[in-house]
Amino acid sequence: MAVDPTQEVLVYLDEVLAILHWSRSKFYSVNSETGMRWCDELRRSGVIHYQYEGRPPKKRIKGFPSSVRNWMRVKSSRGQRI
């Protein structure tokens, strides 16, 4: 059963990392191909974004699971290592 993108919910960083099978240390480490941190690459490609929520407002990293999976497919189809 396909997921309707209009009904998909934002997930927090821990769930994004679970989809990628990454730890927090890998997320904040430097990508050897681009020379920038993985979190910067994911943010620039639109996979994750920052959102303020709560009282007092705190910056949270969130993303859609479908965009994470799509980013993984695009990177692997180009032959780039994730």
Summary of the structure (lengths in Angstrom):
residues: 82
radius of gyration: 13.4
end to end distance: 27.1
largest distance: 43.2
contacts: 179
relative contact order: 0.20
helix: 43%
strand: 20%
